[in-house]
Amino acid sequence: MGKKIQRSWELGRHPYAATRDHVLKQHILEIHKKHKQYGHPLMKTALRERGFFANYKRVDVCRIKCTIHHPKKG
């Protein structure tokens, strides 16, 4: 019949996703060393200034994987 259509769930993750996440984690750690008080909104802005466009979920997941936690206020 022709070429089989590949579904996105059949393809798995993008081959460069692991490298991209690793680079993002390195930049998050560099920003965290300079500005320990930054939460995900300011972290996201700092990443944008460096040329990374990541949503808040990716920033939070990378912060958790880097074991950067902030105490809750209140």
C-alpha positions as CSV (number, residue, x, y, z in Angstrom):
1,M,0.0,0.0,0.0
2,G,2.9,2.3,0.6
3,K,4.9,3.7,3.4
4,K,3.9,2.8,6.9
5,I,3.1,5.9,9.0
6,Q,5.1,6.1,12.2
7,R,3.1,7.2,15.2
8,S,4.8,9.5,17.8
9,W,4.4,7.0,20.6
10,E,6.1,4.3,18.4
11,L,9.2,6.5,17.8
12,G,10.1,7.0,21.4
13,R,12.1,10.0,22.6
14,H,14.0,12.3,20.2
15,P,17.6,11.1,19.8
16,Y,18.9,14.4,21.1
17,A,16.6,14.7,24.1
18,A,19.1,13.3,26.6
19,T,21.9,15.6,25.4
20,R,19.5,18.6,25.4
21,D,18.4,17.8,29.0
22,H,22.0,17.4,30.1
23,V,22.9,20.8,28.7
24,L,19.8,22.4,30.3
25,K,20.8,20.8,33.7
26,Q,24.3,22.3,33.4
27,H,22.9,25.8,32.7
28,I,20.4,25.4,35.6
29,L,23.2,24.5,38.0
30,E,25.3,27.5,36.8
31,I,22.4,29.9,37.3
32,H,21.7,28.3,40.7
33,K,25.3,28.8,41.9
34,K,25.0,32.6,41.2
35,H,21.4,33.0,42.3
36,K,20.4,30.5,44.9
37,Q,17.0,32.2,45.6
38,Y,15.7,31.7,42.1
39,G,12.5,29.6,41.8
40,H,11.2,28.3,38.5
41,P,9.8,31.7,37.2
42,L,13.1,33.5,37.5
43,M,15.1,30.4,36.5
44,K,13.0,30.2,33.3
45,T,13.7,33.9,32.6
46,A,17.4,33.4,33.2
47,L,17.4,30.4,30.8
48,R,15.6,32.5,28.1
49,E,18.3,35.1,28.4
50,R,20.8,32.3,27.6
51,G,18.8,31.2,24.6
52,F,17.0,28.2,26.1
53,F,13.2,28.2,25.7
54,A,11.9,25.6,28.3
55,N,8.5,25.6,29.9
56,Y,8.1,25.5,33.6
57,K,7.6,21.8,33.8
58,R,10.9,21.0,32.1
59,V,12.7,23.5,34.4
60,D,11.1,22.0,37.5
61,V,11.9,18.4,36.4
62,C,15.5,19.4,35.7
63,R,15.8,21.3,39.0
64,I,14.5,18.1,40.8
65,K,17.0,15.9,39.0
66,C,19.8,18.3,40.0
67,T,18.5,18.1,43.6
68,I,17.9,21.8,43.9
69,H,15.1,22.3,46.3
70,H,13.8,25.4,48.0
71,P,12.1,25.4,51.4
72,K,8.5,26.4,51.3
73,K,7.5,29.8,52.6
74,G,4.9,30.1,55.2
